[in-house]
Amino acid sequence: MSCVCYISDMIFTSKIRHTAKDVGVALDCVSSLATTSTALDHNTPDLLIVDMEASGDPLAAIHIARNHQHPPRILAFYAHVRTDLAEAARNAGADDVWPRSKFVNELTALLASTTSTE
């Protein structure tokens, strides 16, 4: 199983990388649309995680993935006070939209469950 994560928060990136390593998931963290597209093309990931507060254009990252030849499951997360970002992620085509607290609490289970579908 592989996962691409569109994120710009370096501290949070480290937590996600560590969790992915613990459950045996190949993870590619990206922070631009060009690297998102490249990662989708080269890795054909099962899951794209999008931080809706990442710098750049997280909505465009969702659009790129949604329109990819092999679209992955898309999970977007947002700060609970930014319900506007949650709605925007849903409208852009994210399969799942979670508040950051749920994402943090369920990250291990999320990544572990996707490894069991190989």
FIROMI-882118 format. One record per residue (C-alpha): residue number from 1; y, x, z. Coordinates in Angstrom, 2 decimals. Example, Ala and Ser with C-alpha at 12.3 -4.5 7.8 and 13.67 -1.06 7.14 Angstrom:
2
<node k="1" north="-4.50" east="12.30" up="7.80"/>
<node k="2" north="-1.06" east="13.67" up="7.14"/>
//
This chain:
118
<node k="1" north="0.00" east="0.00" up="0.00"/>
<node k="2" north="3.47" east="1.20" up="-0.69"/>
<node k="3" north="6.86" east="-0.02" up="0.35"/>
<node k="4" north="10.41" east="0.65" up="-0.79"/>
<node k="5" north="13.23" east="0.19" up="1.69"/>
<node k="6" north="16.85" east="-0.21" up="0.56"/>
<node k="7" north="18.78" east="1.05" up="3.57"/>
<node k="8" north="21.66" east="3.36" up="4.40"/>
<node k="9" north="21.44" east="3.55" up="8.22"/>
<node k="10" north="19.84" east="6.96" up="8.82"/>
<node k="11" north="18.78" east="6.26" up="12.42"/>
<node k="12" north="17.13" east="2.98" up="11.51"/>
<node k="13" north="15.57" east="4.66" up="8.46"/>
<node k="14" north="13.88" east="7.12" up="10.80"/>
<node k="15" north="12.38" east="4.27" up="12.86"/>
<node k="16" north="11.04" east="2.55" up="9.74"/>
<node k="17" north="9.60" east="5.83" up="8.38"/>
<node k="18" north="7.86" east="6.55" up="11.68"/>
<node k="19" north="6.37" east="3.06" up="11.82"/>
<node k="20" north="5.18" east="3.24" up="8.21"/>
<node k="21" north="3.53" east="6.59" up="8.86"/>
<node k="22" north="1.79" east="5.19" up="11.95"/>
<node k="23" north="0.20" east="2.35" up="9.97"/>
<node k="24" north="-0.56" east="4.39" up="6.84"/>
<node k="25" north="2.02" east="2.90" up="4.48"/>
<node k="26" north="3.65" east="5.03" up="1.79"/>
<node k="27" north="7.38" east="4.47" up="2.20"/>
<node k="28" north="10.24" east="5.37" up="-0.11"/>
<node k="29" north="13.69" east="4.83" up="1.41"/>
<node k="30" north="16.47" east="4.43" up="-1.13"/>
<node k="31" north="20.20" east="3.84" up="-0.86"/>
<node k="32" north="21.38" east="3.22" up="-4.42"/>
<node k="33" north="20.54" east="0.88" up="-7.25"/>
<node k="34" north="19.43" east="3.74" up="-9.49"/>
<node k="35" north="16.96" east="5.04" up="-6.92"/>
<node k="36" north="15.77" east="1.49" up="-6.22"/>
<node k="37" north="14.95" east="0.96" up="-9.86"/>
<node k="38" north="13.23" east="4.35" up="-10.11"/>
<node k="39" north="11.18" east="3.70" up="-6.97"/>
<node k="40" north="10.06" east="0.31" up="-8.29"/>
<node k="41" north="9.07" east="1.85" up="-11.62"/>
<node k="42" north="7.18" east="4.82" up="-10.18"/>
<node k="43" north="5.60" east="3.36" up="-7.07"/>
<node k="44" north="4.96" east="-0.29" up="-7.97"/>
<node k="45" north="5.39" east="-1.21" up="-4.30"/>
<node k="46" north="3.89" east="-4.25" up="-2.64"/>
<node k="47" north="7.00" east="-4.77" up="-0.54"/>
<node k="48" north="10.73" east="-4.19" up="-0.85"/>
<node k="49" north="12.66" east="-4.27" up="2.42"/>
<node k="50" north="16.41" east="-4.75" up="2.04"/>
<node k="51" north="18.97" east="-4.15" up="4.76"/>
<node k="52" north="21.66" east="-6.67" up="3.86"/>
<node k="53" north="24.28" east="-4.50" up="5.56"/>
<node k="54" north="23.38" east="-1.35" up="3.64"/>
<node k="55" north="26.13" east="0.34" up="1.71"/>
<node k="56" north="26.09" east="-0.18" up="-2.02"/>
<node k="57" north="24.87" east="-3.51" up="-3.31"/>
<node k="58" north="21.84" east="-4.94" up="-1.48"/>
<node k="59" north="22.03" east="-8.19" up="-3.46"/>
<node k="60" north="21.73" east="-6.27" up="-6.71"/>
<node k="61" north="18.69" east="-4.46" up="-5.27"/>
<node k="62" north="17.08" east="-7.87" up="-4.67"/>
<node k="63" north="17.91" east="-8.92" up="-8.24"/>
<node k="64" north="16.44" east="-5.70" up="-9.65"/>
<node k="65" north="13.21" east="-6.23" up="-7.73"/>
<node k="66" north="13.00" east="-9.95" up="-8.51"/>
<node k="67" north="13.33" east="-9.22" up="-12.24"/>
<node k="68" north="11.03" east="-6.20" up="-12.26"/>
<node k="69" north="7.92" east="-6.22" up="-14.42"/>
<node k="70" north="5.81" east="-6.15" up="-11.25"/>
<node k="71" north="8.04" east="-7.78" up="-8.62"/>
<node k="72" north="7.13" east="-6.92" up="-5.03"/>
<node k="73" north="7.42" east="-9.24" up="-2.08"/>
<node k="74" north="11.06" east="-8.99" up="-0.95"/>
<node k="75" north="12.03" east="-9.10" up="2.70"/>
<node k="76" north="15.73" east="-8.96" up="3.57"/>
<node k="77" north="17.04" east="-8.55" up="7.09"/>
<node k="78" north="20.50" east="-9.10" up="8.50"/>
<node k="79" north="22.51" east="-9.01" up="11.72"/>
<node k="80" north="22.09" east="-12.43" up="13.35"/>
<node k="81" north="25.86" east="-13.04" up="13.30"/>
<node k="82" north="25.96" east="-12.59" up="9.51"/>
<node k="83" north="24.39" east="-15.84" up="8.39"/>
<node k="84" north="26.39" east="-15.51" up="5.17"/>
<node k="85" north="24.24" east="-12.49" up="4.28"/>
<node k="86" north="21.08" east="-14.44" up="5.06"/>
<node k="87" north="22.11" east="-17.21" up="2.70"/>
<node k="88" north="23.10" east="-14.71" up="0.01"/>
<node k="89" north="19.69" east="-13.00" up="0.28"/>
<node k="90" north="17.90" east="-16.34" up="-0.08"/>
<node k="91" north="20.02" east="-17.23" up="-3.09"/>
<node k="92" north="19.33" east="-13.84" up="-4.66"/>
<node k="93" north="15.58" east="-14.46" up="-4.46"/>
<node k="94" north="14.32" east="-12.76" up="-1.30"/>
<node k="95" north="10.93" east="-14.12" up="-0.31"/>
<node k="96" north="11.62" east="-13.71" up="3.40"/>
<node k="97" north="14.94" east="-13.41" up="5.23"/>
<node k="98" north="14.80" east="-12.34" up="8.87"/>
<node k="99" north="17.38" east="-11.52" up="11.50"/>
<node k="100" north="17.32" east="-7.83" up="12.41"/>
<node k="101" north="15.79" east="-8.57" up="15.84"/>
<node k="102" north="12.77" east="-10.30" up="14.27"/>
<node k="103" north="12.44" east="-7.48" up="11.75"/>
<node k="104" north="12.42" east="-4.86" up="14.52"/>
<node k="105" north="9.93" east="-6.84" up="16.61"/>
<node k="106" north="7.56" east="-7.50" up="13.71"/>
<node k="107" north="7.91" east="-4.29" up="11.69"/>
<node k="108" north="4.59" east="-2.82" up="12.75"/>
<node k="109" north="2.71" east="-6.07" up="12.13"/>
<node k="110" north="4.50" east="-6.57" up="8.81"/>
<node k="111" north="3.54" east="-3.16" up="7.50"/>
<node k="112" north="0.03" east="-3.33" up="8.96"/>
<node k="113" north="-0.61" east="-6.72" up="7.35"/>
<node k="114" north="0.37" east="-5.47" up="3.94"/>
<node k="115" north="-2.02" east="-2.52" up="4.21"/>
<node k="116" north="-4.89" east="-4.91" up="4.82"/>
<node k="117" north="-4.32" east="-6.64" up="1.46"/>
<node k="118" north="-5.26" east="-3.60" up="-0.62"/>
//
